[in-house]
């Protein structure tokens, strides 16, 4: 009787619905018809028809999505699963399917009423693919929260934290609206692979399982769809957690410590063991006061989101283990214990097998490459040597070592680029204007817990001078010496095209006291500046996230009164050291940024090591935006005289006899707030500007460690020995995610 009552109710509802439908109500025109009409108009040279039909196709696609989401939400609220109170299992099943049938009927009624017959809007996979490829043009329905996110990141990068907060919070709200819509649209018809429906003969519960697992897979992949960008092949990494990473630091800079604590705790829901965020949270709690802070918690809806997502992942992993259904987890934050042990072991075996095959192929390729390299090496080295060795432009600049003495190509070490007084003034600038973690996403110890980093860019220094926080001539010196270094390298390497600034960073790394015993790591691990180094495979891949646009690199050293911190060149295996350069005031090491020059920095074990790291590009399209802004600010602060002088130098070249170093002006260093994260838009998350600097003389069987950090004690000055060019073995290296100096 219960089943008959259900069917009778549905039949009566369908009859009433037919009577209630408004006469003359026109259904939504299918967007595939409009798209086809636009294509036909194109081949008729009917441009107006193309525009009208394509715009209507896009509009109706958005409308179709909106109606489906509305119907799903409406019917979800109208029908709920009731629990049988009679304890009879039969009635439990009946109630369950009663709800399923009512929900299906509600959806059918809602969609037919607003869209017309279902068959009108069955879109082919080919056309769906055209829209996914953005063939008409980029989708609009999910652009709003992405644009809000990108605007927020751009304001964050410009240190406009309060307006950045507004955009980032709005992006979060819109993100969850889009996420709900995406999940709603996953509850569509079962999607068969090609012709598999012909042999499909699943029973009731198997069919329900197949469909439900497909829906769950679709819902999990919504995070990829929402983080995808039309101009990039890969989605933004950790898109949702990144919102809270930005927000916690933006709230801190706005002195809204309760909100900073809330966002930091929310971020830790995704990554509970993130050391930097834990340190930030402890700092915020200390500033606000432990009594107030203990009542502040994370955002509860994020906790619910994570719990729900983890339950879905567990079901999908179970389906993978039992039914062999493929599931690739789209989230990096998923705890390891969610994946079944058997699946972990299976993946481990597969990875080991793939690695072994890759190694065998790699060894074979190395043998082939070695034979080819031996034949071309001699002629290539001769060509490089002939090309290098151009004029150094300034009388005080001296060649210390060329590429041959440094056991490589496109390498040089120079002395006397700046004076001791200028070094002292730039070190003052670093301690007066630099922020902990500047250029490293706000992480004070980006490479090793045994050192701390602080940095400042040219533009930031000029802005500080504009605000009266540091002397004008100090920031101008920073600007001038970077330009001087650029000119010297451009001349020495005899480049046919000009070098443009890609990034400039004054960085001091300080050894952390009490953590230096038995260190076996590096201050900055061996890497390559414009490609991702895989030292085990002996290859370097020029691909994102490496800064592939960078062509030349340089480090200008400001001091030597510290222990360790030598700059090293290595073979591509990141183990064999080919040359070592010891830092010294006014010394520059310059080199091409490619795979021919893997390099790193040995551990700073005492004191503070300061240097200016510079990266250059030959492509004007990749000129540093901050440098362009710095050029404009210099013109504003120093007037037309500076512009005229710059033009004269470009036309006539520098006159070494007239070159005068900028005088350092004494000023009291100002206190800076703790960490400042520098972010880049279009990447989804802040980019790291990593520098590995230095130069050193002599290496005798030195091992290459693997990290970086900062301290504030200086060791006593000592004489710098000349550079030796012996080869030594380096310790194991783990290449960083982004290869930089």
C-alpha positions in Angstrom: 0.0 0.0 0.0 2.8 2.4 0.8 4.3 2.1 -2.7 0.9 2.5 -4.3 0.3 5.7 -2.4 3.7 7.0 -3.5 3.0 6.4 -7.2 -0.5 7.7 -6.9 0.8 10.9 -5.4 3.3 11.3 -8.2 0.8 10.7 -10.9 -1.7 13.2 -9.5 1.1 15.7 -9.1 2.1 15.3 -12.7 -1.5 15.9 -13.8 -1.9 19.0 -11.7 1.4 20.3 -13.1 0.3 19.9 -16.7 -2.9 21.9 -15.9 -1.0 24.6 -14.0 1.6 25.3 -16.7 1.2 28.9 -18.0 -0.1 29.1 -21.6 2.3 30.7 -24.0 5.3 30.1 -21.7 8.3 29.7 -24.0 11.1 27.4 -22.8 14.8 28.4 -22.9 16.3 28.0 -26.3 19.1 25.4 -26.3 22.5 27.0 -26.5 23.9 24.3 -28.8 21.4 25.4 -31.4 22.5 29.0 -31.0 26.1 28.0 -31.2 25.5 26.1 -34.4 23.6 29.1 -35.8 26.5 31.3 -35.0 29.0 29.0 -36.8 26.7 28.8 -39.9 26.5 32.6 -39.9 30.3 32.8 -39.8 30.5 30.7 -43.0 27.9 33.0 -44.6 29.9 36.1 -43.7 26.9 37.2 -41.6 29.0 38.9 -38.9 26.0 40.3 -37.2 24.4 36.9 -37.0 27.6 35.5 -35.5 27.6 38.1 -32.7 23.9 37.8 -31.9 23.8 34.0 -31.8 27.2 33.6 -30.0 26.2 36.1 -27.3 22.8 34.4 -26.9 24.5 30.9 -26.7 26.7 32.1 -23.9 23.8 33.8 -22.1 21.6 30.7 -22.4 24.4 28.5 -21.2 24.7 30.6 -18.1 20.9 30.6 -17.7 20.7 26.8 -18.0 23.3 26.4 -15.3 21.5 28.9 -13.1 18.1 27.1 -13.5 19.6 23.7 -12.8 21.3 25.0 -9.6 18.0 26.7 -8.5 16.0 23.5 -9.1 18.6 21.4 -7.2 18.6 23.8 -4.2 14.8 24.1 -4.2 14.2 20.4 -4.4 16.9 19.6 -1.8 15.1 21.9 0.6 11.6 20.6 -0.2 12.5 16.9 0.3 14.4 15.4 3.2 15.1 11.8 4.2 12.8 10.7 7.0 13.9 8.0 9.5 11.3 5.3 10.2 10.2 5.2 13.8 8.5 1.8 13.6 11.8 -0.1 13.5 10.6 -2.1 10.4 13.3 -2.3 7.8 10.8 -2.5 5.0 9.4 0.9 5.9 12.9 2.3 6.1 13.6 1.3 2.5 10.2 2.6 1.5 10.7 5.9 3.1 14.2 6.2 1.5 12.9 5.6 -2.0 9.8 7.7 -1.3 12.2 10.6 -0.8 14.3 9.7 -3.8 11.2 9.6 -6.1 9.8 12.8 -4.7 13.1 14.6 -5.3 13.3 13.2 -8.8 9.8 14.3 -9.5 10.5 17.8 -8.0 13.6 18.2 -10.3 11.7 17.0 -13.3 8.8 19.4 -12.6 11.1 22.4 -11.9 13.3 21.9 -15.0 10.5 21.1 -17.4 8.6 24.2 -16.2 11.5 26.5 -16.8 13.4 24.7 -19.6 10.9 22.7 -21.5 11.3 19.0 -22.4 14.6 17.5 -21.1 15.7 16.3 -24.5 15.9 19.9 -25.7 19.0 20.5 -23.5 21.0 17.3 -24.1 24.3 18.7 -25.2 26.9 16.7 -27.1 30.3 16.0 -25.5 32.0 17.7 -28.5 30.2 21.0 -27.9 30.8 20.8 -24.2 34.5 20.4 -25.0 34.4 23.5 -27.2 33.0 25.5 -24.3 35.5 24.0 -21.9 38.3 25.1 -24.2 36.8 28.6 -24.1 36.2 28.5 -27.9 33.4 31.2 -27.8 35.4 33.1 -25.2 36.3 32.7 -21.5 33.4 31.6 -19.3 31.9 34.4 -17.4 29.9 32.7 -14.6 32.9 31.9 -12.4 35.1 34.9 -13.3 33.9 37.1 -10.5 35.5 35.4 -7.5 38.7 34.8 -9.4 38.9 38.5 -10.4 38.3 39.5 -6.8 41.0 37.1 -5.7 43.5 38.5 -8.2 42.6 42.1 -7.3 43.1 41.2 -3.6 46.5 39.6 -4.3 47.6 42.6 -6.4 46.6 45.0 -3.6 48.3 42.8 -1.1 51.5 42.8 -3.1 51.3 46.7 -3.2 51.0 46.6 0.6 47.5 48.0 0.5 46.3 45.6 3.1 42.9 47.0 4.1 41.4 47.1 0.6 43.0 43.7 -0.1 41.1 42.2 2.8 37.8 43.4 1.3 38.5 41.7 -2.0 39.9 38.5 -0.5 36.9 38.1 1.8 34.5 38.8 -1.1 36.4 36.2 -3.1 35.8 33.6 -0.4 32.1 34.3 -0.3 31.8 34.0 -4.1 34.1 30.9 -4.1 31.7 28.9 -1.9 28.7 30.0 -4.0 30.5 28.8 -7.1 31.5 25.6 -5.3 27.9 24.9 -4.3 26.8 25.4 -7.9 29.5 23.1 -9.2 28.6 20.3 -6.8 24.9 20.7 -7.7 25.6 20.3 -11.4 27.5 17.0 -10.6 24.2 15.4 -9.8 23.3 14.9 -13.5 22.8 11.7 -15.5 25.3 8.9 -15.4 28.1 9.4 -17.9 29.0 6.3 -19.8 32.4 5.9 -21.4 31.9 5.8 -25.2 29.8 2.6 -25.9 30.0 1.0 -22.5 26.3 1.5 -22.0 25.6 -1.4 -24.4 27.1 -4.0 -22.1 26.0 -2.3 -18.9 23.8 -4.6 -16.8 24.2 -3.6 -13.2 21.6 -4.5 -10.6 19.9 -1.8 -8.4 22.5 -1.3 -5.8 25.5 -1.6 -8.1 23.9 1.0 -10.4 23.3 3.3 -7.5 26.9 2.8 -6.4 28.4 3.4 -9.8 26.4 6.6 -10.2 27.0 7.9 -6.7 30.8 7.3 -7.0 30.8 9.2 -10.3 29.0 12.1 -8.6 31.4 12.1 -5.7 34.4 12.2 -8.1 32.9 15.1 -9.9 32.2 17.0 -6.6 35.8 16.4 -5.5 37.1 17.8 -8.7 35.2 21.1 -8.3 38.2 22.5 -6.5 40.2 22.0 -9.7 37.6 23.6 -11.9 37.3 26.6 -9.5 41.1 27.1 -9.4 41.6 26.8 -13.2 42.5 29.8 -15.2 42.0 30.2 -19.0 45.5 31.5 -19.5 47.3 28.7 -17.6 47.4 25.0 -18.1 47.5 24.1 -14.4 45.1 25.3 -11.7 46.2 27.6 -8.8 47.9 25.5 -6.1 46.1 25.4 -2.8 43.6 28.0 -4.0 41.2 27.9 -1.0 44.0 27.7 1.7 45.8 30.5 0.0 42.9 32.9 0.8 43.5 32.4 4.5 47.3 32.6 4.1 46.9 36.1 2.5 44.2 37.1 4.9 46.1 36.3 8.2 49.0 38.5 7.1 46.8 41.3 5.7 44.8 41.4 9.0 48.1 41.4 10.9 49.3 44.4 8.9 46.0 46.1 9.6 46.5 45.4 13.3 43.3 43.4 13.5 44.8 40.6 15.6 41.5 38.8 16.4 40.9 38.3 12.6 44.6 37.4 12.0 44.3 34.7 14.7 41.0 33.4 13.2 42.5 33.1 9.7 45.8 31.6 10.9 43.8 28.9 12.8 41.6 28.3 9.8 44.7 27.9 7.6 46.1 25.4 10.1 42.9 23.2 9.6 44.4 22.5 6.1 48.1 22.2 7.2 48.2 21.6 11.0 52.0 21.2 11.1 52.9 24.3 9.1 55.8 25.8 11.2 55.6 29.3 9.8 51.9 29.6 10.4 52.2 28.2 13.9 54.9 30.8 14.6 52.7 33.5 13.2 49.7 32.3 15.4 51.9 32.3 18.5 53.0 35.8 17.8 49.5 37.1 17.2 48.3 35.5 20.4 51.1 37.0 22.4 50.4 40.5 21.0 46.6 40.2 21.6 47.0 38.5 25.0 46.5 34.8 25.8 43.3 35.5 27.7 41.5 37.1 24.8 43.1 34.8 22.2 41.9 31.5 23.8 38.3 32.4 23.0 39.0 32.9 19.3 38.5 29.9 17.0 38.8 29.0 13.3 35.9 29.5 10.9 33.5 26.7 11.6 32.1 26.4 8.0 35.6 25.6 6.9 35.9 22.9 9.5 32.6 21.4 8.1 33.9 21.8 4.5 37.0 19.8 5.4 35.2 17.1 7.3 32.7 16.6 4.5 35.5 16.5 1.9 37.5 14.0 3.9 34.4 11.7 4.2 34.0 11.8 0.5 37.7 11.0 -0.1 37.4 8.0 2.2 34.4 6.7 0.2 36.3 7.2 -3.1 39.4 5.5 -1.8 37.3 2.6 -0.6 35.7 2.4 -4.1 39.2 2.5 -5.6 40.3 -0.3 -3.4 37.2 -2.5 -3.8 35.9 -1.7 -7.3 39.0 -0.3 -8.9 37.4 3.1 -9.5 40.1 5.6 -10.3 40.4 8.5 -7.9 43.1 11.2 -8.0 42.9 13.4 -4.9 42.9 17.0 -6.1 43.9 18.5 -2.7 47.4 18.7 -1.4 46.2 19.1 2.2 44.6 15.7 2.6 46.2 13.9 5.6 48.2 10.8 4.7 46.1 8.5 6.9 43.1 9.0 4.7 44.6 6.9 1.9 44.3 3.1 2.6 47.6 1.3 3.4 47.3 -1.1 0.5 46.8 1.7 -1.9 49.9 3.5 -0.5 52.0 0.4 -0.9 50.7 -0.1 -4.4 51.5 3.4 -5.4 54.9 3.1 -3.7 55.7 0.0 -5.8 54.5 1.8 -9.0 56.7 4.8 -8.2 59.8 2.7 -7.5 59.2 0.8 -10.8 58.8 4.0 -12.7 61.9 5.4 -11.1 63.9 2.3 -11.9 62.8 2.4 -15.5 63.5 6.2 -15.7 66.9 5.7 -14.2 67.8 3.0 -16.8 66.6 5.2 -19.6 68.5 8.1 -18.1 71.7 6.2 -17.9 71.4 5.2 -21.5 70.7 8.7 -22.6 73.6 10.0 -20.5 76.0 7.6 -22.4 74.6 8.9 -25.7 74.8 12.5 -24.6 78.4 12.0 -23.3 79.5 10.8 -26.7 77.9 13.8 -28.4 79.2 16.3 -25.8 82.8 15.1 -26.1 82.8 16.0 -29.8 81.2 19.4 -29.3 82.7 20.5 -26.0 86.0 21.7 -27.2 84.6 23.9 -30.0 81.8 25.3 -27.7 84.3 26.2 -25.0 86.5 28.1 -27.5 83.5 30.0 -28.8 82.5 30.9 -25.2 85.9 32.0 -24.3 86.2 34.2 -27.4 82.8 35.8 -26.7 83.5 36.6 -23.0 86.0 39.1 -21.7 84.6 42.4 -22.8 85.6 45.7 -21.2 84.7 46.2 -17.5 83.8 50.0 -18.0 85.2 51.2 -14.7 88.8 51.6 -13.8 88.3 50.4 -10.2 86.7 47.1 -11.3 89.2 44.2 -11.6 88.8 40.8 -13.1 89.3 38.2 -10.3 88.5 35.0 -12.2 87.2 34.2 -15.7 85.1 31.2 -16.8 88.2 29.0 -17.3 89.5 29.6 -13.8 86.0 29.0 -12.4 85.9 25.6 -14.3 82.8 26.4 -16.3 81.3 28.7 -19.0 79.6 32.1 -18.8 81.0 32.7 -15.3 83.0 35.6 -13.9 84.2 36.9 -10.6 85.0 40.7 -10.2 86.4 42.8 -7.4 86.1 46.6 -6.7 82.6 47.1 -8.0 81.7 49.2 -4.9 83.7 50.7 -2.1 83.9 49.7 1.6 81.9 52.9 2.5 79.2 51.9 0.0 79.1 48.4 1.4 78.6 49.8 4.9 75.8 52.1 3.7 73.9 49.2 2.0 74.3 47.1 5.1 72.8 49.9 7.1 69.9 50.0 4.6 69.3 46.3 5.0 69.0 46.6 8.8 67.0 49.8 8.7 64.5 48.9 5.9 64.5 45.2 5.4 61.6 42.9 6.6 62.0 39.3 7.9 60.9 36.9 5.1 60.7 39.7 2.5 60.7 37.9 -0.9 60.0 34.5 0.6 56.2 34.6 1.2 56.9 36.1 4.6 58.9 33.0 5.8 61.9 34.2 7.8 63.6 30.8 7.3 62.7 29.7 3.8 65.6 27.4 3.2 66.8 26.1 6.6 65.7 26.6 10.2 69.3 27.4 11.1 69.3 30.8 9.4 66.9 33.8 9.2 66.5 36.0 6.1 65.6 39.7 5.8 65.3 41.6 2.5 64.4 44.8 0.8 63.7 45.7 -2.9 64.8 48.8 -4.7 61.3 50.2 -4.9 60.6 49.6 -1.2 63.8 51.4 -0.2 62.9 54.4 -2.4 59.4 54.5 -0.9 61.0 54.5 2.6 63.2 57.5 1.5 60.1 59.2 0.2 58.5 58.8 3.6 61.6 60.1 5.3 62.4 56.9 7.1 65.9 56.5 5.5 68.1 59.0 3.7 67.4 59.6 0.1 71.0 59.0 -1.0 71.0 55.6 0.7 68.2 54.3 -1.4 69.6 56.0 -4.5 72.9 54.2 -3.9 71.0 50.9 -4.0 69.4 51.9 -7.3 72.7 53.1 -8.8 74.8 50.1 -7.9 72.3 47.7 -9.4 72.4 49.6 -12.6 76.2 49.7 -12.5 76.3 45.9 -12.1 73.9 45.4 -15.0 76.1 47.5 -17.3 79.3 45.7 -16.3 77.8 42.2 -17.0 76.3 43.4 -20.2 79.7 44.6 -21.4 81.8 41.7 -20.1 79.7 39.0 -21.7 79.5 41.1 -24.9 75.8 40.7 -25.2 74.2 41.8 -28.4 70.9 42.7 -26.7 70.5 44.8 -23.6 69.9 43.2 -20.2 66.7 44.1 -18.4 66.1 43.8 -14.6 64.0 40.8 -13.7 64.3 41.1 -9.9 66.7 42.9 -7.5 66.9 42.1 -3.8 69.1 43.2 -1.0 69.3 40.2 1.4 71.0 39.5 4.7 71.0 36.0 6.1 71.9 35.5 9.8 73.0 32.4 11.6 70.6 31.4 14.4 72.6 31.0 17.6 72.5 27.7 19.3 71.6 25.7 16.2 74.9 25.6 14.4 76.5 22.4 15.9 77.0 19.6 13.4 75.1 21.3 10.5 75.1 19.3 7.3 72.7 21.5 5.3 73.2 24.4 2.9 72.2 28.0 3.4 70.6 27.7 -0.1 70.6 24.3 -1.8 72.1 23.8 -5.2 69.8 25.0 -7.9 69.6 26.6 -11.3 67.9 30.0 -11.8 65.8 29.5 -14.9 64.9 25.8 -14.7 64.0 23.0 -12.3 67.1 21.0 -11.4 66.7 17.3 -11.0 70.2 16.3 -9.9 69.4 12.6 -9.8 68.2 12.5 -13.4 71.0 15.0 -14.4 68.5 17.3 -16.1 67.1 20.8 -15.7 63.6 21.4 -17.1 62.6 24.9 -18.2 59.0 24.9 -17.0 56.7 26.5 -14.5 57.3 27.3 -11.6 60.9 28.1 -12.6 61.6 31.7 -13.7 62.3 30.6 -17.3 62.6 34.2 -18.5 65.8 34.8 -16.6 69.0 34.8 -18.6 71.8 36.2 -16.4 72.4 36.4 -12.6 74.7 38.2 -10.3 75.5 38.6 -6.6 77.2 41.7 -5.2 78.7 41.0 -1.8 78.7 43.6 1.0 80.8 42.0 3.7 83.0 39.1 4.8 82.9 39.3 8.6 80.9 36.1 9.1 81.7 32.3 9.0 80.6 30.0 6.2 78.4 31.3 3.4 80.7 30.5 0.5 79.2 30.6 -3.0 79.7 27.3 -4.9 79.3 26.2 -8.5 78.7 22.5 -9.0 78.2 19.9 -11.7 74.6 19.2 -12.7 74.6 16.3 -10.2 74.7 19.0 -7.4 77.4 17.1 -5.6 80.7 17.8 -7.3 81.9 21.4 -6.5 83.7 22.9 -9.5 84.5 26.3 -8.0 84.1 28.2 -4.7 84.0 32.0 -4.3 84.3 33.7 -0.9 82.2 36.8 -0.3 84.0 40.1 0.2 82.8 43.7 0.0 82.6 44.9 -3.6 83.0 41.4 -5.1 80.6 40.3 -7.8 80.0 36.8 -9.2 78.1 36.9 -12.5 76.9 34.0 -14.6 74.3 32.8 -17.1 71.2 31.5 -15.5 70.9 28.2 -17.3 71.7 24.6 -16.6 75.4 25.2 -17.3 75.7 27.0 -13.9 74.2 25.0 -11.0 75.1 26.8 -7.8 74.3 27.1 -4.1 75.4 28.8 -0.8 77.1 26.9 2.0 75.8 27.3 5.6 76.3 30.6 7.4 77.4 29.3 10.8 78.1 32.6 12.5 77.3 36.3 11.9 75.3 38.0 9.1 76.0 37.7 5.4 74.7 40.5 3.2 74.5 40.7 -0.6 72.5 42.2 -3.4 71.1 39.5 -5.6 70.2 40.5 -9.2 68.5 38.6 -12.0 68.3 39.8 -15.6 66.4 39.0 -18.7 67.1 39.6 -22.4 63.3 39.7 -23.1 61.9 43.2 -22.6 58.4 41.6 -22.1 59.6 40.3 -18.8 61.0 43.5 -17.4 60.5 43.8 -13.7 57.4 45.9 -13.0 58.9 47.1 -9.7 62.0 48.4 -11.5 59.8 50.4 -13.9 58.1 51.9 -10.9 61.4 52.6 -9.2 62.7 54.4 -12.4 59.7 56.7 -12.2 60.1 57.3 -8.5 63.8 58.2 -9.0 62.8 60.8 -11.6 60.3 62.2 -9.2 62.7 62.3 -6.2 65.8 63.4 -8.0 64.4 65.5 -10.9 65.3 66.1 -14.5 69.0 66.2 -13.7 69.1 62.5 -13.0 67.2 61.7 -16.3 69.6 63.9 -18.3 72.7 62.2 -16.7 71.2 58.8 -17.4 70.6 59.8 -21.1 74.2 61.1 -21.4 75.6 57.8 -20.0 73.5 55.8 -22.4 74.8 57.8 -25.4 78.4 58.3 -24.4 79.0 55.5 -22.0 80.3 55.9 -18.4 83.4 57.9 -17.7 85.4 55.9 -15.1 87.3 59.0 -14.0 84.1 60.8 -13.1 82.5 57.9 -11.2 82.0 58.9 -7.6 80.5 56.6 -5.0 77.4 57.8 -3.2 78.2 59.0 0.3 76.6 57.1 3.1 74.4 59.2 5.4 74.2 58.4 9.1 70.7 57.7 10.4 69.2 55.8 13.2 67.8 52.5 12.0 64.0 52.2 12.4 62.2 49.2 13.8 60.3 47.1 11.3 57.3 44.9 12.0 58.0 41.2 11.8 57.3 39.4 8.5 56.0 40.8 5.2 55.0 38.4 2.5 55.5 39.5 -1.1 52.9 37.9 -3.4 52.4 37.8 -7.2 49.0 37.7 -8.8 48.1 35.0 -11.6 49.7 32.3 -9.9 47.0 31.7 -7.2 49.4 31.9 -4.5 52.6 34.5 -3.6 55.8 33.8 -5.6 59.1 33.2 -3.9 62.0 35.4 -5.0 64.9 33.2 -3.8 68.5 34.2 -4.0 71.6 32.2 -3.7 74.7 34.3 -3.6 78.3 34.4 -2.9 81.7 33.7 -4.1 84.5 32.0 -2.5 88.0 31.0 -3.0 89.3 27.5 -2.7 87.5 24.2 -2.0 89.1 21.1 -0.6 86.7 18.2 -0.6 83.9 20.4 0.8 80.4 18.9 1.2 77.3 20.8 -0.1 74.6 21.0 2.6 71.0 22.1 1.8 69.1 25.0 3.3 69.2 28.7 4.6 68.6 31.0 7.6 69.6 34.3 9.5 71.3 35.7 12.7 72.6 39.0 13.8 76.1 38.5 15.2 79.2 39.4 13.1 82.5 37.6 13.4 85.7 39.5 13.3 87.1 40.5 9.9 89.7 38.4 8.3 91.8 38.3 5.1 90.1 36.8 2.1 92.2 34.2 0.2 92.1 34.1 -3.6 89.7 31.7 -5.4 90.9 28.2 -6.1 89.4 26.0 -8.8 89.7 22.5 -7.4 86.8 20.1 -7.7 85.3 18.7 -4.5 82.4 16.5 -3.6 79.2 18.1 -2.3 76.7 16.6 0.1 73.3 15.5 -1.1 71.0 18.1 -2.6 67.3 18.4 -2.7 66.4 20.8 -5.5 64.0 23.5 -4.5 60.5 24.0 -6.1 61.5 27.3 -7.6 65.1 27.6 -8.8 66.6 30.9 -7.9 69.8 32.4 -6.6 
